[in-house]
């Protein structure tokens, strides 16, 4: 596991409460950064989708992706 020198120093000084608060702050900051990254990616995707000017507003869930039985027989022959 990676160690953080700041947390190690805080523990050396006997500031265990401050060390745990620092770790909690790091976790919260990581979640904030993940959220911001996700939001920016989503905005970029939406902008590109609008710029593409697709004729149909459809989603992948709307398509049947199974192969009909007759087609599977023709493929295997």
C-alpha positions as CSV (number, residue, x, y, z in Angstrom):
1,X,0.0,0.0,0.0
2,X,1.2,3.5,-0.8
3,X,2.0,5.7,2.2
4,X,1.5,9.4,2.4
5,X,4.4,11.3,4.0
6,X,2.1,13.9,5.4
7,X,0.0,11.3,7.2
8,X,3.1,9.5,8.4
9,X,4.4,12.8,9.8
10,X,1.1,13.6,11.6
11,X,1.1,10.1,13.2
12,X,4.8,10.6,14.3
13,X,3.8,13.8,16.0
14,X,0.9,12.0,17.8
15,X,-1.8,13.8,15.8
16,X,-3.8,10.7,14.9
17,X,-7.1,12.5,14.8
18,X,-5.7,15.0,12.4
19,X,-4.2,12.2,10.3
20,X,-7.5,10.4,10.0
21,X,-9.2,13.7,9.1
22,X,-6.6,14.3,6.5
23,X,-7.3,10.9,5.0
24,X,-11.0,11.6,5.0
25,X,-10.4,14.9,3.2
26,X,-8.3,13.1,0.6
27,X,-11.1,10.6,0.0
28,X,-13.7,13.4,-0.4
29,X,-11.4,15.3,-2.7
30,X,-11.0,12.2,-4.8
31,X,-14.8,11.8,-5.1
32,X,-15.2,15.4,-6.1
33,X,-12.6,15.0,-8.8
34,X,-14.3,11.9,-10.1
35,X,-17.6,13.7,-10.2
36,X,-16.1,16.6,-12.1
37,X,-14.4,14.3,-14.6
38,X,-17.6,12.4,-15.2
39,X,-19.6,15.6,-15.6
40,X,-17.1,17.0,-18.1
41,X,-17.1,13.7,-20.1
42,X,-20.9,13.7,-20.2
43,X,-21.0,17.3,-21.4
44,X,-18.5,16.5,-24.1
45,X,-20.5,13.5,-25.2
46,X,-23.7,15.5,-25.3
47,X,-22.1,18.3,-27.3
48,X,-20.7,15.8,-29.8
49,X,-24.1,14.0,-30.1
50,X,-25.8,17.3,-30.8
51,X,-23.1,18.2,-33.4
52,X,-23.6,14.9,-35.1
53,X,-27.2,15.8,-35.9
54,X,-28.3,12.2,-36.0
55,X,-31.7,11.7,-37.6
56,X,-33.1,9.4,-35.0
57,X,-33.0,9.9,-31.3
58,X,-32.7,6.2,-30.3
59,X,-30.8,4.2,-27.7
60,X,-29.1,0.9,-27.9
61,X,-31.7,-0.7,-25.7
62,X,-34.3,-0.2,-28.5
63,X,-32.5,-2.5,-30.9
64,X,-32.9,-6.3,-31.0
65,X,-29.4,-7.7,-31.4
66,X,-30.4,-11.4,-31.6
67,X,-29.9,-13.4,-34.8
68,X,-33.1,-14.9,-36.2
69,X,-33.1,-18.7,-36.4
70,X,-33.1,-18.9,-40.2
71,X,-30.1,-16.6,-40.4
72,X,-28.1,-18.7,-37.9
73,X,-28.8,-21.8,-40.0
74,X,-27.6,-20.1,-43.1
75,X,-24.4,-18.9,-41.4
76,X,-23.4,-22.3,-40.0
77,X,-23.9,-24.1,-43.4
